[in-house]
Amino acid sequence: MNLGSELFETTMLPNIYTVSGLALDFNFRELMQHQVAQYQKYPLTPVRSVLQMAGGACYLKNIKNLSMANCTFRDNTALTGGAMYLFTVVYAQIRQCVFENNKAIWSAGAILAEGSKIYTQNCSFTGNYASSYGGAFSVNSTSLHIAHSDFANNTACVGCAICFKGYASPLFVTHSKIRNNTYRKIAPWSSR
């Protein structure tokens, strides 16, 4: 049994680096319904710590269906996926969410996704930072559809707003604004 998860009207802010998913760590293939229910439709109180390896606020792995709506991810920090890390999520729908001022020491200031299928609608990605790849999004072998979303003032060395890596998966961006994103001139591995 592979259950889906839902987050509604949730704020995730200052979570800083441990091993994975400081506020939420959904890393499962099977989970009892009552365990999932505690995360559905109820606001969460985030915890403070030091620095996430992956997914400053959320580490989501092996999930069949994920639905997020009206959530705010602000000031989270991780090595990769400043706010969120999605790994082998069969289908993720992220609607009306705000990703603001999240930071990745390496890649994906807001969201790092690998081997997943993601649909975002009416989301805002503002002021996110990655020292290398994907100021807001870094996707690897992932199908990504972005609609009616705004990418502004994100910073990275490669892919100031979105970095698309891996084998040829579809990338669709429709009715969205991508503006004022900044190229970081020196990569962290550079000898300069």
Protein Blocks (a to p, Z undefined) as FASTA:
>chain_A
ZZddddehiacdddehfkboklbccddfbdcfklmmmmgopacdddddfbdfbhjlbcce
hifbdcdehiacehiacfbojlbccehifbacdehiacehiacfkgojlbccehiacdde
hiacehiacfkeojkbccehiacddehiacehiacfehjlbccedjddddddehiacehi
acdfbafkbcZZ
